[in-house]
Every structure is written in structure tokens, then in C-alpha cells.
């Protein structure tokens, strides 16, 4: 598992997630991408992701692939491995 900065604690995860919480979460993702990724692949508007049509899905998959690359395949300095507790 990986731990990413304090952004995780700011994400709204209550059930159900409303429009305001979704917009807040999307702004956190956008801020994270523009501030911490070497190539800003976040090209979406809030409407693109809230009301994703079939035409936007390839771009969304490419973005998620880029995040996977930065977090798992070639981790950036901001990605820290979680320390396992001994004996568990």
C-alpha cells in the first residue's frame, strides 16, 4: 500500500456523495495533479467527470493509467511505501 500526503484526509467519502462533495474531491485531484505531477494530465472540467459520456472515457482511462504509472511503476518522491508492522 502507498500513502499519499495529507490529501487523503481531505477527501469526502460519506455515503451518498453529493454534488458538492464530488466537486470538492475533483478540485483536490486537480490541485494534486497540477502541484505534484511532472506532467499535468488533468485536462478535465468538473462536468466532464460528473456527467462522463462515452466519448470522454478513453481520456479518463489514459489519465488513470498515468496516475498508476506515477504511483506504482515509477513512483514519484511524494509516494512513500507504508511501513508494515512487525508480527502482524
C-alpha positions in Angstrom: 0.0 0.0 0.0 1.0 3.6 -0.5 0.5 6.7 1.5 0.0 10.0 -0.3 0.5 13.2 1.6 -2.4 14.7 3.7 -4.7 14.9 0.6 -6.4 11.7 1.6 -7.8 13.1 4.8 -9.4 16.0 2.9 -11.4 13.7 0.6 -15.2 13.4 1.3 -16.2 9.8 1.3 -19.6 9.8 3.0 -22.5 7.8 1.6 -24.0 9.0 -0.7 -21.5 11.5 -2.1 -23.4 14.6 -3.3 -22.6 17.1 -6.0 -20.8 19.5 -3.6 -18.6 16.7 -2.2 -17.9 15.5 -5.7 -16.8 18.9 -6.8 -14.6 19.3 -3.7 -13.0 15.9 -4.4 -12.4 16.8 -8.0 -10.8 20.1 -7.1 -8.4 18.2 -4.7 -7.5 15.8 -7.6 -6.9 18.8 -9.9 -4.8 20.6 -7.3 -2.7 17.5 -6.6 -2.1 16.9 -10.3 -1.0 20.5 -11.0 1.1 20.7 -7.9 2.8 17.4 -7.7 2.9 15.5 -11.1 5.6 16.3 -13.6 3.2 16.4 -16.5 -0.2 17.7 -15.7 -2.5 15.2 -17.3 -5.6 16.6 -15.6 -7.4 18.0 -18.7 -11.0 17.7 -17.4 -13.7 20.0 -16.3 -15.9 19.1 -13.4 -18.8 18.5 -15.8 -16.6 16.0 -17.8 -16.2 13.8 -14.8 -19.6 14.3 -13.1 -21.5 13.5 -16.3 -19.0 11.4 -18.1 -20.2 10.4 -21.5 -18.8 7.5 -23.6 -16.7 9.9 -25.6 -14.7 11.1 -22.5 -13.9 7.6 -21.2 -10.7 7.0 -23.3 -9.3 10.2 -21.9 -10.3 9.3 -18.4 -8.7 5.8 -18.8 -5.5 7.5 -20.1 -5.4 9.8 -17.0 -5.9 6.8 -14.6 -3.1 5.0 -16.4 -0.8 7.9 -15.9 -1.6 8.0 -12.2 -1.0 4.3 -12.0 2.4 4.8 -13.6 3.3 7.6 -11.2 2.2 5.7 -8.1 3.3 2.2 -8.8 5.6 1.7 -11.8 7.8 4.8 -11.4 6.9 6.2 -8.0 7.5 9.9 -7.5 9.2 11.3 -4.4 5.7 12.1 -2.9 4.8 8.4 -2.9 6.0 6.7 0.3 5.7 3.0 1.0 3.6 2.1 4.0 5.7 0.6 6.8 4.4 -2.9 7.8 4.1 -3.6 11.5 6.2 -6.5 12.7 4.4 -9.6 13.9 1.2 -8.9 12.0 
